[in-house]
Amino acid sequence: MTSTDEVDMSETQPLHHEERFTEAHWSMLLESIDLSIAQEAIICRVPLLEEGVVERVLKRDALVCGHANPAAFEKLRSLLIMHFSARNQMALELGEEETTAIASSVREHLRGRVGDQLGTPPG
């Protein structure tokens, strides 16, 4: 197991039935997925925040990488798909407005942790 595969379970607490699918649950889930995405993107030196880069990763265009690491690139692609799947499920559970607010909060939190290592967002 590589260091990028390790998960720190010390901060993870099992959720009771009543706590599942709450805003807090979705926020923690999305943050976990997005942190893993950031880690893999940094390993591959993929500027994910730049225009069109996510689409290129989803199309398996490894030329977007600044550093070749096929295993990390494929994991990055899978995590991006997982992110979109979780976000769609969140929208069904919580509504689009709340989902957008949670996703924005997670992005801002991660930006504080990884800085500009993922490129510069458009706009």
C-alpha positions as CSV (number, residue, x, y, z in Angstrom):
1,M,0.0,0.0,0.0
2,T,1.4,3.4,-0.9
3,S,1.1,6.5,1.2
4,T,-1.6,7.8,-1.2
5,D,-3.7,4.7,-0.6
6,E,-3.6,5.1,3.2
7,V,-6.7,6.5,4.9
8,D,-6.5,8.1,8.4
9,M,-9.3,6.4,10.2
10,S,-8.6,8.1,13.5
11,E,-10.7,11.1,12.5
12,T,-13.5,9.0,10.9
13,Q,-16.4,8.1,13.2
14,P,-19.1,5.6,12.2
15,L,-22.3,7.4,11.5
16,H,-25.6,6.4,13.2
17,H,-28.6,5.7,11.0
18,E,-30.1,9.1,11.8
19,E,-26.8,10.9,10.8
20,R,-26.5,9.3,7.3
21,F,-27.2,11.5,4.3
22,T,-27.2,14.7,6.4
23,E,-25.5,17.8,5.2
24,A,-22.5,16.9,7.5
25,H,-22.3,13.4,6.1
26,W,-22.3,14.6,2.5
27,S,-19.8,17.3,3.3
28,M,-17.4,14.8,4.9
29,L,-17.8,12.4,2.0
30,L,-17.2,15.0,-0.7
31,E,-14.2,16.4,1.2
32,S,-12.7,13.0,1.5
33,I,-13.1,12.3,-2.2
34,D,-11.9,15.7,-3.3
35,L,-8.8,15.5,-1.0
36,S,-7.9,12.2,-2.7
37,I,-8.5,13.8,-6.1
38,A,-6.1,16.6,-5.1
39,Q,-3.5,14.2,-3.9
40,E,-3.5,12.2,-7.2
41,A,-3.5,15.4,-9.3
42,I,-0.5,16.6,-7.4
43,I,1.3,13.3,-7.9
44,C,0.6,13.5,-11.6
45,R,1.1,17.3,-11.8
46,V,-2.3,17.7,-13.4
47,P,-3.6,21.4,-13.2
48,L,-7.2,20.3,-12.5
49,L,-8.5,23.8,-12.0
50,E,-7.6,25.0,-15.4
51,E,-10.2,25.1,-18.2
52,G,-10.9,21.7,-19.9
53,V,-8.4,19.7,-17.8
54,V,-11.0,17.6,-16.0
55,E,-12.6,16.7,-19.3
56,R,-9.2,15.6,-20.7
57,V,-8.6,13.4,-17.6
58,L,-12.0,11.8,-18.0
59,K,-11.1,11.1,-21.7
60,R,-7.9,9.4,-20.4
61,D,-5.7,12.1,-22.1
62,A,-2.5,11.5,-20.1
63,L,-0.7,14.3,-22.0
64,V,-2.3,16.6,-19.4
65,C,0.1,15.2,-16.8
66,G,3.3,17.0,-16.0
67,H,4.6,13.8,-14.5
68,A,3.9,10.3,-15.8
69,N,2.3,8.0,-13.3
70,P,-0.2,5.7,-15.0
71,A,-1.6,4.2,-11.8
72,A,-2.1,7.6,-10.1
73,F,-3.7,9.0,-13.3
74,E,-6.2,6.1,-13.5
75,K,-7.0,6.5,-9.8
76,L,-7.5,10.3,-10.4
77,R,-9.9,9.5,-13.2
78,S,-11.9,7.1,-11.1
79,L,-12.0,9.5,-8.2
80,L,-13.4,12.3,-10.5
81,I,-16.1,9.9,-11.6
82,M,-16.9,9.1,-8.0
83,H,-17.0,12.8,-7.2
84,F,-19.6,13.4,-9.9
85,S,-21.6,10.4,-8.8
86,A,-21.6,11.5,-5.2
87,R,-22.5,15.1,-6.2
88,N,-25.5,13.8,-8.2
89,Q,-26.7,11.7,-5.3
90,M,-26.3,14.7,-3.0
91,A,-28.5,16.8,-5.3
92,L,-31.2,14.1,-5.2
93,E,-31.0,13.9,-1.4
94,L,-30.5,17.6,-0.5
95,G,-31.4,19.6,-3.5
96,E,-29.2,21.5,-6.0
97,E,-28.9,24.7,-4.0
98,E,-27.6,23.0,-0.8
99,T,-25.4,20.7,-2.9
100,T,-23.8,23.7,-4.6
101,A,-23.2,25.4,-1.3
102,I,-21.6,22.3,0.2
103,A,-19.4,21.7,-2.9
104,S,-18.2,25.4,-2.8
105,S,-17.4,25.1,0.9
106,V,-15.4,21.9,0.3
107,R,-13.5,23.5,-2.7
108,E,-12.5,26.5,-0.6
109,H,-11.4,24.3,2.3
110,L,-9.2,22.2,-0.1
111,R,-7.8,25.3,-1.8
112,G,-6.5,26.4,1.6
113,R,-4.8,23.0,2.0
114,V,-3.3,22.6,-1.5
115,G,-2.9,26.2,-2.6
116,D,-2.2,26.6,-6.3
117,Q,-0.8,23.1,-6.9
118,L,-3.9,22.3,-9.0
119,G,-3.6,25.3,-11.2
120,T,-5.6,28.5,-11.4
121,P,-9.4,28.4,-11.7
122,P,-10.9,30.1,-14.7
123,G,-12.4,33.5,-14.4
